Structures are given as C-alpha cells and as structure tokens.
Amino acid sequence: MKFLKIALVAIVLLGNLIIAPPSWAGKDFTKGADYAEVTQAINQLVQAKDNPEQAGYTPEAYQQRLSQLQQQKYVIETARKRAQCHNETTGTLAVYANKPKKSPTQLYYLAAGEETDDDWDCDGYYLPAGTQVVLGPNAEAQALTEPLAVKFVDGTQSIVRTNPATGAIELNVAPAHVFKVGETNWTIPSLSQADVNAQTPSPQIID
C-alpha cells in the first residue's frame, strides 16, 4: 500500500512536469524578434564574406561586425532571465525598460548601485549630449554631441561603470543598436546628466 502511494505521488509529479514546465526553467528568447533580426543579419553578412567591400566593410570591420552579431546570438541563446541594467556609476541612469505584456518600453530612472528587476526587460540606456562614453569593451571614449539611445538584445546583462581616471561611463557590452532622435519610436528627450541626476529613481523597476 505504501509503495502504491509513493508510485501515485511520483506519477502526479511527473505529469505536472510534463504538462506545465517548472517555474525555475530558463526562458527561451530564441522565439523573439531580436533573435530573428540577429540571425538574418548574420546570414546576410556571411553571404558577403568573399566581397566585404561591396557590403561597405573593410575586412577588419567585417570581422568585427560578424563577431558582434555572433556574440549577440550567443547571449540570446544562453540567457536564462530577462535583460537587466546594472548601474555602477556615481550618478543616476536613464534606462529604457518594459514589463512584458503590461507596459511598453519607456524611460525610467535607475539610482547608483541599483539593478533592474528581472521581471522587467531593460532594453537599453539614454545617454545625454555631453556624455563621455565608451560603447563597449573594444570601443574608444567619445564625447556625445547629441543625445542617444542604446539598445541591447534580449537577455543581455548590461553594466555601466564610471571610469575613475577619466570620468567616462563605460558599457561592458557593445549595444546592438545606437539610435539618434528620429531613428526609433523610443522617446529621446533633451536632458543633461544633471537633469537625469535630479530625477526621482523609479521604484517599480527595482526588485
């Protein structure tokens, strides 16, 4: 009788696992628009492998772009939680975030030392004009003459730090897209870093 009870419990548990995936299972981001876009871009780039100049690339720039896209594809394929933004700067960051199926992508404010809740998708950052920024591990510092929005693919764990020697903010991952005003449906306001620092941090995006 005891054996039958144990067997019955085991069958019920197994049935639950088959019918409903466990809540701790990783998310699959390969069904999203980002993955389709990155895969298409890689395929188009591979077709131009023999003549990268015709696609507007030097051989070095071609290889760099291909490596970036392959890294983005890898991030999407291996990510197990939503994209998060981590603020390791000395000030407030303006971030673009959305809560899937509940709120569209818009600007929120992330205080120094905070990270976004993984119930949210942190899509990227707003960078004010005048910012000294390094857009990725292999990039050089640049002073922005106009505000930008930078976007990351699904699942990216992006970190922004302040370089103590130069004061520049540095991104640990190169963005998938860099938008100027008019190039995206995201709002790109005209705010200075002082304006961003003066904003009240958004409590809803923090765990």
C-alpha positions as YAML, in Angstrom:
chain: A
units: angstrom
residues:
- id: 1
  name: MET
  ca: [0.00, 0.00, 0.00]
- id: 2
  name: LYS
  ca: [2.83, 2.36, 0.92]
- id: 3
  name: PHE
  ca: [4.53, 1.56, -2.37]
- id: 4
  name: LEU
  ca: [1.35, 2.35, -4.31]
- id: 5
  name: LYS
  ca: [1.06, 5.76, -2.60]
- id: 6
  name: ILE
  ca: [4.67, 6.61, -3.44]
- id: 7
  name: ALA
  ca: [4.16, 5.50, -7.03]
- id: 8
  name: LEU
  ca: [0.98, 7.57, -7.32]
- id: 9
  name: VAL
  ca: [2.73, 10.70, -5.99]
- id: 10
  name: ALA
  ca: [5.61, 10.14, -8.40]
- id: 11
  name: ILE
  ca: [3.20, 9.83, -11.35]
- id: 12
  name: VAL
  ca: [1.38, 13.03, -10.37]
- id: 13
  name: LEU
  ca: [4.66, 14.94, -10.05]
- id: 14
  name: LEU
  ca: [5.88, 13.62, -13.39]
- id: 15
  name: GLY
  ca: [2.60, 14.59, -15.02]
- id: 16
  name: ASN
  ca: [2.88, 18.12, -13.68]
- id: 17
  name: LEU
  ca: [6.39, 18.45, -15.06]
- id: 18
  name: ILE
  ca: [5.26, 17.28, -18.49]
- id: 19
  name: ILE
  ca: [2.10, 19.38, -18.67]
- id: 20
  name: ALA
  ca: [3.47, 22.58, -17.10]
- id: 21
  name: PRO
  ca: [7.16, 23.48, -17.31]
- id: 22
  name: PRO
  ca: [8.67, 24.17, -13.89]
- id: 23
  name: SER
  ca: [8.74, 27.79, -12.79]
- id: 24
  name: TRP
  ca: [12.51, 27.65, -12.40]
- id: 25
  name: ALA
  ca: [13.07, 26.65, -16.03]
- id: 26
  name: GLY
  ca: [15.07, 29.13, -18.08]
- id: 27
  name: LYS
  ca: [13.34, 31.41, -20.54]
- id: 28
  name: ASP
  ca: [13.70, 30.81, -24.28]
- id: 29
  name: PHE
  ca: [14.46, 34.09, -26.05]
- id: 30
  name: THR
  ca: [15.14, 32.47, -29.44]
- id: 31
  name: LYS
  ca: [11.48, 32.92, -30.37]
- id: 32
  name: GLY
  ca: [11.67, 36.70, -30.08]
- id: 33
  name: ALA
  ca: [12.14, 39.43, -32.66]
- id: 34
  name: ASP
  ca: [15.72, 40.13, -31.56]
- id: 35
  name: TYR
  ca: [16.83, 36.60, -32.39]
- id: 36
  name: ALA
  ca: [15.21, 36.68, -35.82]
- id: 37
  name: GLU
  ca: [16.84, 40.03, -36.55]
- id: 38
  name: VAL
  ca: [20.31, 38.93, -35.44]
- id: 39
  name: THR
  ca: [20.10, 35.64, -37.34]
- id: 40
  name: GLN
  ca: [19.04, 37.44, -40.52]
- id: 41
  name: ALA
  ca: [21.88, 39.96, -40.16]
- id: 42
  name: ILE
  ca: [24.43, 37.15, -39.73]
- id: 43
  name: ASN
  ca: [23.12, 35.32, -42.79]
- id: 44
  name: GLN
  ca: [23.33, 38.47, -44.90]
- id: 45
  name: LEU
  ca: [26.83, 39.19, -43.66]
- id: 46
  name: VAL
  ca: [28.04, 35.65, -44.35]
- id: 47
  name: GLN
  ca: [26.82, 35.97, -47.94]
- id: 48
  name: ALA
  ca: [29.14, 38.97, -48.35]
- id: 49
  name: LYS
  ca: [32.14, 37.13, -46.89]
- id: 50
  name: ASP
  ca: [34.08, 36.95, -50.16]
- id: 51
  name: ASN
  ca: [33.47, 40.62, -51.03]
- id: 52
  name: PRO
  ca: [33.01, 42.57, -47.78]
- id: 53
  name: GLU
  ca: [33.82, 45.85, -49.55]
- id: 54
  name: GLN
  ca: [30.63, 45.53, -51.58]
- id: 55
  name: ALA
  ca: [28.70, 45.47, -48.32]
- id: 56
  name: GLY
  ca: [30.51, 48.61, -47.16]
- id: 57
  name: TYR
  ca: [33.04, 46.94, -44.84]
- id: 58
  name: THR
  ca: [36.79, 46.76, -44.71]
- id: 59
  name: PRO
  ca: [37.97, 43.20, -43.93]
- id: 60
  name: GLU
  ca: [38.67, 44.25, -40.32]
- id: 61
  name: ALA
  ca: [35.31, 45.99, -39.89]
- id: 62
  name: TYR
  ca: [33.56, 42.99, -41.46]
- id: 63
  name: GLN
  ca: [35.11, 40.58, -38.97]
- id: 64
  name: GLN
  ca: [34.34, 42.91, -36.06]
- id: 65
  name: ARG
  ca: [30.70, 43.23, -37.09]
- id: 66
  name: LEU
  ca: [30.35, 39.48, -37.57]
- id: 67
  name: SER
  ca: [31.85, 38.84, -34.13]
- id: 68
  name: GLN
  ca: [29.42, 41.34, -32.56]
- id: 69
  name: LEU
  ca: [26.43, 39.65, -34.15]
- id: 70
  name: GLN
  ca: [27.63, 36.17, -33.18]
- id: 71
  name: GLN
  ca: [28.07, 37.36, -29.59]
- id: 72
  name: GLN
  ca: [24.53, 38.78, -29.58]
- id: 73
  name: LYS
  ca: [23.19, 35.48, -30.93]
- id: 74
  name: TYR
  ca: [25.06, 33.60, -28.20]
- id: 75
  name: VAL
  ca: [23.65, 35.89, -25.50]
- id: 76
  name: ILE
  ca: [20.09, 35.29, -26.68]
- id: 77
  name: GLU
  ca: [20.58, 31.53, -26.94]
- id: 78
  name: THR
  ca: [22.14, 31.14, -23.49]
- id: 79
  name: ALA
  ca: [20.20, 33.76, -21.48]
- id: 80
  name: ARG
  ca: [18.02, 32.35, -18.71]
- id: 81
  name: LYS
  ca: [16.47, 35.58, -17.46]
- id: 82
  name: ARG
  ca: [15.31, 38.87, -18.89]
- id: 83
  name: ALA
  ca: [17.70, 41.65, -19.81]
- id: 84
  name: GLN
  ca: [18.83, 43.67, -16.80]
- id: 85
  name: CYS
  ca: [20.59, 47.02, -16.43]
- id: 86
  name: HIS
  ca: [23.16, 47.47, -13.67]
- id: 87
  name: ASN
  ca: [24.15, 50.97, -12.59]
- id: 88
  name: GLU
  ca: [27.69, 51.00, -11.22]
- id: 89
  name: THR
  ca: [28.22, 54.68, -12.00]
- id: 90
  name: THR
  ca: [28.28, 57.52, -9.48]
- id: 91
  name: GLY
  ca: [25.00, 59.02, -10.71]
- id: 92
  name: THR
  ca: [21.50, 58.16, -11.86]
- id: 93
  name: LEU
  ca: [20.98, 56.44, -15.20]
- id: 94
  name: ALA
  ca: [18.02, 56.84, -17.52]
- id: 95
  name: VAL
  ca: [17.06, 53.38, -18.75]
- id: 96
  name: TYR
  ca: [14.60, 52.10, -21.32]
- id: 97
  name: ALA
  ca: [12.53, 49.29, -19.85]
- id: 98
  name: ASN
  ca: [9.24, 47.48, -20.30]
- id: 99
  name: LYS
  ca: [7.22, 44.96, -18.34]
- id: 100
  name: PRO
  ca: [6.26, 42.23, -20.83]
- id: 101
  name: LYS
  ca: [2.55, 42.25, -21.70]
- id: 102
  name: LYS
  ca: [1.92, 45.05, -19.19]
- id: 103
  name: SER
  ca: [3.76, 48.23, -20.15]
- id: 104
  name: PRO
  ca: [5.63, 49.42, -23.27]
- id: 105
  name: THR
  ca: [9.25, 50.49, -23.39]
- id: 106
  name: GLN
  ca: [9.73, 53.91, -21.84]
- id: 107
  name: LEU
  ca: [12.21, 55.87, -19.75]
- id: 108
  name: TYR
  ca: [12.77, 55.06, -16.09]
- id: 109
  name: TYR
  ca: [15.47, 56.19, -13.70]
- id: 110
  name: LEU
  ca: [17.92, 53.84, -12.01]
- id: 111
  name: ALA
  ca: [19.86, 55.07, -8.98]
- id: 112
  name: ALA
  ca: [23.59, 54.47, -8.50]
- id: 113
  name: GLY
  ca: [24.31, 50.96, -7.22]
- id: 114
  name: GLU
  ca: [20.94, 49.56, -8.34]
- id: 115
  name: GLU
  ca: [19.93, 46.98, -10.92]
- id: 116
  name: THR
  ca: [16.59, 46.43, -12.62]
- id: 117
  name: ASP
  ca: [14.26, 43.66, -11.52]
- id: 118
  name: ASP
  ca: [14.38, 40.61, -13.82]
- id: 119
  name: ASP
  ca: [10.58, 40.72, -14.09]
- id: 120
  name: TRP
  ca: [11.27, 43.70, -16.37]
- id: 121
  name: ASP
  ca: [13.10, 43.87, -19.69]
- id: 122
  name: CYS
  ca: [15.76, 46.56, -19.51]
- id: 123
  name: ASP
  ca: [16.20, 47.32, -23.19]
- id: 124
  name: GLY
  ca: [18.93, 49.97, -23.01]
- id: 125
  name: TYR
  ca: [20.07, 53.40, -21.85]
- id: 126
  name: TYR
  ca: [19.53, 57.05, -22.63]
- id: 127
  name: LEU
  ca: [22.84, 58.92, -23.00]
- id: 128
  name: PRO
  ca: [22.67, 62.73, -22.74]
- id: 129
  name: ALA
  ca: [24.61, 65.06, -25.01]
- id: 130
  name: GLY
  ca: [27.94, 65.92, -23.43]
- id: 131
  name: THR
  ca: [28.41, 62.43, -22.01]
- id: 132
  name: GLN
  ca: [31.87, 60.91, -22.26]
- id: 133
  name: VAL
  ca: [31.07, 57.29, -23.11]
- id: 134
  name: VAL
  ca: [32.82, 54.07, -24.09]
- id: 135
  name: LEU
  ca: [30.31, 51.96, -26.02]
- id: 136
  name: GLY
  ca: [31.71, 48.51, -25.32]
- id: 137
  name: PRO
  ca: [34.90, 46.70, -24.30]
- id: 138
  name: ASN
  ca: [36.83, 47.46, -27.51]
- id: 139
  name: ALA
  ca: [35.50, 50.95, -28.15]
- id: 140
  name: GLU
  ca: [37.21, 54.29, -27.63]
- id: 141
  name: ALA
  ca: [35.85, 57.10, -25.49]
- id: 142
  name: GLN
  ca: [33.77, 59.68, -27.32]
- id: 143
  name: ALA
  ca: [32.05, 62.88, -26.28]
- id: 144
  name: LEU
  ca: [28.44, 62.89, -27.43]
- id: 145
  name: THR
  ca: [27.29, 65.99, -29.28]
- id: 146
  name: GLU
  ca: [23.66, 64.85, -29.24]
- id: 147
  name: PRO
  ca: [21.58, 62.52, -27.05]
- id: 148
  name: LEU
  ca: [21.48, 58.84, -27.96]
- id: 149
  name: ALA
  ca: [19.52, 55.74, -27.06]
- id: 150
  name: VAL
  ca: [21.40, 52.44, -26.99]
- id: 151
  name: LYS
  ca: [19.59, 49.11, -27.24]
- id: 152
  name: PHE
  ca: [20.65, 45.59, -26.25]
- id: 153
  name: VAL
  ca: [19.31, 42.21, -27.35]
- id: 154
  name: ASP
  ca: [17.09, 40.03, -25.17]
- id: 155
  name: GLY
  ca: [18.81, 38.57, -22.14]
- id: 156
  name: THR
  ca: [21.74, 40.99, -22.02]
- id: 157
  name: GLN
  ca: [23.17, 41.69, -18.57]
- id: 158
  name: SER
  ca: [24.47, 45.20, -19.23]
- id: 159
  name: ILE
  ca: [26.65, 47.04, -16.73]
- id: 160
  name: VAL
  ca: [27.53, 50.73, -16.83]
- id: 161
  name: ARG
  ca: [30.53, 51.89, -14.79]
- id: 162
  name: THR
  ca: [32.29, 55.20, -14.25]
- id: 163
  name: ASN
  ca: [35.99, 55.18, -15.14]
- id: 164
  name: PRO
  ca: [37.63, 56.77, -12.07]
- id: 165
  name: ALA
  ca: [40.57, 58.10, -14.09]
- id: 166
  name: THR
  ca: [38.69, 59.70, -16.98]
- id: 167
  name: GLY
  ca: [35.15, 60.15, -15.64]
- id: 168
  name: ALA
  ca: [33.78, 58.45, -18.76]
- id: 169
  name: ILE
  ca: [30.96, 55.95, -18.42]
- id: 170
  name: GLU
  ca: [31.80, 52.53, -19.83]
- id: 171
  name: LEU
  ca: [29.48, 49.79, -21.09]
- id: 172
  name: ASN
  ca: [30.55, 46.19, -20.56]
- id: 173
  name: VAL
  ca: [28.70, 45.09, -23.72]
- id: 174
  name: ALA
  ca: [28.53, 46.81, -27.08]
- id: 175
  name: PRO
  ca: [24.91, 47.76, -27.86]
- id: 176
  name: ALA
  ca: [23.03, 46.09, -30.69]
- id: 177
  name: HIS
  ca: [21.73, 49.47, -31.89]
- id: 178
  name: VAL
  ca: [22.59, 53.11, -31.32]
- id: 179
  name: PHE
  ca: [19.72, 55.49, -32.12]
- id: 180
  name: LYS
  ca: [19.64, 59.23, -32.68]
- id: 181
  name: VAL
  ca: [16.49, 61.34, -32.41]
- id: 182
  name: GLY
  ca: [14.04, 60.28, -35.13]
- id: 183
  name: GLU
  ca: [15.58, 56.84, -35.70]
- id: 184
  name: THR
  ca: [13.41, 54.95, -33.21]
- id: 185
  name: ASN
  ca: [9.97, 55.13, -31.64]
- id: 186
  name: TRP
  ca: [11.63, 55.37, -28.22]
- id: 187
  name: THR
  ca: [11.48, 58.83, -26.69]
- id: 188
  name: ILE
  ca: [14.90, 60.54, -26.80]
- id: 189
  name: PRO
  ca: [14.50, 63.73, -24.77]
- id: 190
  name: SER
  ca: [16.92, 66.63, -24.46]
- id: 191
  name: LEU
  ca: [18.18, 66.09, -20.91]
- id: 192
  name: SER
  ca: [21.59, 66.78, -19.40]
- id: 193
  name: GLN
  ca: [23.19, 64.38, -16.94]
- id: 194
  name: ALA
  ca: [22.36, 66.94, -14.23]
- id: 195
  name: ASP
  ca: [18.70, 66.67, -15.27]
- id: 196
  name: VAL
  ca: [18.89, 62.86, -15.06]
- id: 197
  name: ASN
  ca: [20.56, 63.01, -11.64]
- id: 198
  name: ALA
  ca: [17.73, 65.25, -10.42]
- id: 199
  name: GLN
  ca: [15.05, 62.70, -11.31]
- id: 200
  name: THR
  ca: [13.44, 60.56, -8.63]
- id: 201
  name: PRO
  ca: [14.51, 56.92, -9.14]
- id: 202
  name: SER
  ca: [11.72, 54.67, -10.42]
- id: 203
  name: PRO
  ca: [10.82, 52.21, -7.63]
- id: 204
  name: GLN
  ca: [8.75, 49.93, -9.88]
- id: 205
  name: ILE
  ca: [11.76, 48.66, -11.84]
- id: 206
  name: ILE
  ca: [13.68, 47.62, -8.71]
- id: 207
  name: ASP
  ca: [13.25, 44.20, -7.14]
...
